[in-house]
C-alpha cells in the first residue's frame, strides 16, 4: 500500500497534477469511505481524479480489484465509465466523474433518473466487445460459482450468514438447485458492471435532463447483462417509496429496451441477489453485535 506522499508523487509523475500545485497546497488527497483504499485528488477544491488501492477485505476474499478494474476501464474507453488515467500492480487512477450518488438524486426525481440509469446500462451492455482472448470476465456471484467469500466462510457456525451459505452449498437442497439454475443463465456476451449499487452510480444534469455514469467496476467485465438489470431494479425498490417505484421501474426498463433490446427481470438472478444481500446484512449484524459486546465488556 502506498502512502499519501507516494500517491502524490505518482500523480505528479503521471501528469495528473502539477508539482507546483502540490507544493503550494492547492492539491489535496482526501480519503474516501470504500471497501478498498480510495482517495480523491482535489485541485483548488475541485475533484480531478480518484486512486484506488487494494483493501484488506477484498484481498481476504481473493479479489484482485486493482488489476481487474484497470483491465475493464481500459477496454471500456468511451463508455459510460470513468476515464482511465494510469494503472500499475498497486493502484488504478481514474478521472473524476461529475454528479451526485444515485441514492441522493433518485428519490427527488425517480422517473427521469431511473430512465437515465436504464439508458446508461443499455449503452454499457452494447459497448463493442473487441476480438481478443484475454478480456476480463465479470465476477460471478458466489451462490452461482459456489466459491463462498472468506468473509462469509468465517461466520460462526449456526449464525444467519453461515446458514445462508450452507443452504446454497447443500447439494440436496432447494436453494442449491435454484443457484445452479441461475448459473445456467449466466453468459459472457456483454460488458457488465457486476456490482451495481446506489453508491456506484453518479447522476449529473445537462440541458436534456439527468445523465448517469457508472463507477467502481472492480467486479466488471464480460458477463450476464440481466444481472445488472436485477441490481438496478433492486436499487429502485430500496431507495423509493411504493408510490414511486412502479413508475420508476417502467422508466428504467423502457429506456433499457429502447437501447439494448428486451429488458426483463430474471427471477432466478433476483433470488441470487437477495441471498447475497441477506448475507451482507447478516455479516453486518455480526459485526455490530461484536462491537456491542466489546462496549458492554469495557
N, C-alpha and C positions, 0 to 999 in steps of 0.2 A: 504494500500500500504506500502510495506516495504522500508525502507531507504537503501542506498548503504551499510552502515556498517552492517545492519541487514542481507542483502543478502550475504555479505562476511562471516558473522558468520555462516549462514546456509550452505554455500558452504563448510566451514571447518567441520562443524558437520556431514554433509553427506559424507565426504570423497572425495569431488570433487577436492579440492586443499588442500595443506598442510598449517598449521598455519604459519610455518616459512616463506613460500613464501609470505604470506600476510604481515607479519611484516617487511620483508626486502625490500618490494616494488616490488618484481618480479611479483606479481599478480595484475592485474588491472581490474576494472569493467568499461566497456565502453558502454555508452548509444547508442542505435541504433534507427533509424527513422522508426517507425512502428505505426499502428493504436492502438496497445496495447503497454504497457510499457515493452520494451525488452532491456536487457543488455547482452553484450558479455563479457565472462570471459577469459582474456588472461593471460597466464603464459609465461614470458620471451618473450612477443611479439607474441606468437602463440595462436590462439583461441582454447580453450579446451571445452567450454560449453556456452550455452545460457540459460537465465532465462527470462520467460515471466510472467507478471502480468496483471491483467485486466485493460484495458484502459477505459477512460471515454466514448468515442464514442461507443464502443461495449457494455458497460454496459447500456448506454442510450437506445440502441436498444434491450435490454433484452437478450443478448447473454452471456452464461456462458463459456467464451472462455478457461479459465484455466482448469476447470474440464472436458470439452469436449475434449480438446487436450490430456490431460493426459490419459483419457479412450481410445482414439483412438490409441495413441502410445503404450499403454500397450497391446492392442490387436494385434498390427502390429509388434511385436518384430520379427526381422529377415527380415522384408520387406524393401523396398527402401526408408526408412524414418529415421530420427534421432533416436538414442538410448535414451530411457527414463532413466534419472538418478535419479530423485526424483520429487514428486509432493505432494502438500497439497492443502488446500482450497484457498490459495492466490497466489501460484506460481507453475510453472512447469519448471523443469530443464531438458535440453536435451544436448546430446553430440554434439560437433561441427561437421558439415559436410563439408568436403573439397570441394573446387570448386568455380567457379565464377557464378554470376547470369546469367540466360538464356539470358537476353537481351544483355549481353556483348559478349557472345560466339556465339549465333545463327547467327548474320549477317556475321561473318567471316567463319563459317563452316556450312552453312544451312542444307545440306543434312545429313551429319553424326550426327549432333546434333539433328535434327528432328527425325532421326531413333532411337537415344538413348532415346529420350523422349517417343516415341511410345512403345519401349521395356519396359521402366520403368512403364508406365501406364498399360501395359499388366500384368506385374508382380504384381502390386498393385491390380488390379481387379481380379486376380487369387489367391491372398493370401488366405490361408484357413480361413474359417469362422467357429469359434467354435460353438458347440451346446450349446447355452445359451439364456436366455430370457432377459438379461439386457444389451445387446450390444448397443453401442452408434449408433444413427441414424444421418446421414448427415443432415445438414441444408438445407431444401428445398428452392429454390429460391423464393423470396417473390411474384413475379407475379403468381406463381402456388399455393402458400399457401394462398394468399390473406392477409397475415399479413405484412402490409407495415411497414418498419422500422421507428422508431421515427424520424430519421434524414430526411426522405422523407416526413413524415406527417407534419413536422414543416415548410416545404417550403411555402412561401407566396402564397395565392390563385391566380391563373392565371399565376404563374411562370411556366417555362418549366418543372421543376421537378414535380410540383403539377399536371399539365395537363397530364403528362405521367402516374402518379399514378391513376388519375381519369379515364383515358381511360381503364386501366386494371381492375378497380373495377366496371365499368359501366356494369351491368348485361345485358343490352340490346345492347351492342356494339360488334363489330367485335373483338376488342382486348381482351375483356373478354372471348369470345368463343375460341380464339387462346390460351389463358392462360389455360383454362380448358382442352383443347385438349392436351396441353403439360403435364399437371398434370396427365392425364390418362396414359401417357407413363412412368411415374416415378415408379421405383421399388426399393426394398431394398435388392437386391440379392448379391451385391458385395461391397467390400471396395472401397471407393472413396475419393479423396482429397476434393472435394466440392467447392474449391475456387482457382482453378489453375490460376496462373498469371506468368508473366515473372520474377517477384521477388521471387516467391515461388518455383523455380526450380534452383538447383545448378548443374553445369556441371564440372566434373573433367576428366582428361585424364589418361588412363592407356595404357599399350603397345598395346592393341587391339583397342583403339580408345576412344571416349567420353563415359562417364557414367553419367547418370542423377539421381539425388536424389531429393526427394520432402520434403519441409519444410513448417511450418506454417499450420498444419492440424486442426485448431480450428473449421472449418466447416465440417470436415471429419466424416466418419462413414460409416454405411451401406447405400447405395443409388444407384442411377442410373449411371452406367458407361458411358453411352452416354453423360452425362453432362460433365464429364472430357474431353472427346474427343472434344466436342464443344469448351470448354475453350482452349484446346491445339491448335486447328486449328485457333481460333481467335488470339492467340498469334503469330502464324506464319504470319497471314495476317497483323498484326500490326507492326511486327518487320522487315519484309523482303520486298524487292522490288518486283514488279511484275515479274521481270526476274527470281527470285529465289523461289518464293512462291509455284508455282505448283509442282516443283520437291521435295521441302521440304514436302509438303502435301502428296505426294505419298510415300515418305520415311517413314513418321510418320504412315500413315495408313497401309502400308505394314508391318512394324515392329509390329504394334499392332495386325494385323490379324494373323501374324505368332505365336504370343504368347497368344492371347485371343479370337480368332475367328473373325468373320467379323467386320471390322472397317468402319462404315458408319456414316457420319454426319447427325444428326437428325435435320431437318429444323425447327420443332416446338420448340425444345430446343434452337436452334440458335436464333430464334426470341426472346425468353425469355432472353437470354444472351444479345442481343442487347438492349432490353428495360432497363436492369439493367445498362449496360454500358452508355447508353444515360442519365439515371437518375443521375449516379455519375458525369458525365460531367456537367450536369445542376446544380447540387449542388455545384460543384467546381466553376462554373461561378458565382453563387450567392455569395459565399464566397469572390471571387476575386473582384466582384463589390462592396460588402460591404466594403472591405478594401480600394478600390479606393475612395469611398465616404468619408471614415474617413480621408484619406490623404488630399482630396480636402477641407474638412471642417476644417482642422487643420491650 
